[in-house]
């Protein structure tokens, strides 16, 4: 920016200023010259800030006389009471509707059912490997004993031929449940993907209807300690780098997970419409996470509005293309088991719910970033009108779009990598791969979410530019923020 000349002697007051001006190195109007953008004791959280600390010689780069005191720890709130009322008039009814929706749809817990013993629907207990013995596979008839290398449920027997070589004969003790202290034998074949070690903690499945010797089998290892340690390292890193903001982010993460597990999942299992539940739950997560992490300010409110508009677009596009492409949402063993246990669940609606919830986290990042960009551009040059702010911020948004869309596509591709490998092994053409329902679901999920992300950038940028430009008490929206005004009377912003 080029230096903007200031009136040399007389005290003047630009538009949007906090009622005082700097004319020289000394204090003006009882305030010390050389204000900076550090946190102040003023309760006013917002307004225009200069690009520098305020001129001490009457000259500064950029419109430095358009600043107000703002809290350095969070985004600025609007100065104009009218703008606050307009934002509140939109967001308060929305928040009330979300709260009422959660109350109406609150499930009160997941419905019970009789366990099938298939997949994840098995009774499980904890266990520990107490001894390991190397034995000949033929001597223990390994083909007829459930092993960690077979996916069969407890109580089932494989029809495979006994492998040659040495097997591991593990004695496992049950450490939880009514049969605590009971031991059983687990045979681990040489080629099993999961090998057991002495003293290793494991998860065991219980099949009450199977013969006694086959009621228990090892289905997984206990990973609680490394997972808890990794979560602790993550939490410490977030707090050390983010400090209080990082702590609030962790609290918001816990609350979001609580909404997901206590409301969204049980409500879907109770038979509520998955799309309605996902919209209500995602909206609750959005409100809690954004306001808890970024403060109850105008900047956050604009990001909430931009996220809401983008979620609605994703919901409409997802609903239309899922129906048009005849995607059932029942494409693997897990969804098949869910449909078998709860046939009333709308599986295509569950697919759409997953698209909405999966897009929410990235949307929050995009909308908050764009809103912050507009606010900082306005602070750097308060004379910028809404069009200039939009043009400057959208250039930042284009870079963000490119990186976020690429991230989203790669994330889905990474999750479906084993499936893509299977198609590659089968030498299937790209057309047949994309046409299969398994891949088509991921394509629709990726493209619908990406369209919502792309749309969120101009939508949020427009909203932020209009709000921050109109936030100039005493001057019309888009008027220059710097310029002399007769008189030196102090003017309150609230």
Secondary structure, DSSP 8 states (H G I E B T S, - for coil): --B----SSS----TT--S----SSS-BTTB-S---SS--S-S---S---SSS--SSS--BS-TTS-----TTS----S-HHHHHHHHHHHHHHHHHHHHHHHHH--SS--------BTTBSEEEEEEEEEEEEEEGGGGTGGGS-BTT----TT---------SEEEEEEEEE-SSTTTT-EEEEEE-TT-SS---TT-EEEEEE-TTS-GGGSEEEEEE--HHHHHHHHHHHHHHHHHHHHHHHHHHHHHHHHHHHHIIIIIHHHHHTT--HHHHHHHHHHHHHHHHHHHHH-SSHHHHHHHHHHHHHHHHHHHHHHHHHHHTT--S--SHHHHHHHHH-TTS-HHHHHHHHHHHHHHHHHHHHHHHHHHHHHHHHHH-TT--HHHHHHHHHHHHHHHHHHHHHHHHHHHHHHTHHHHHHHHHTT--HHHHHHSHHHHHHHHHHHHHHHHHHHHHHHHHHHHHHHHHH--TTS-TT--S----S--------
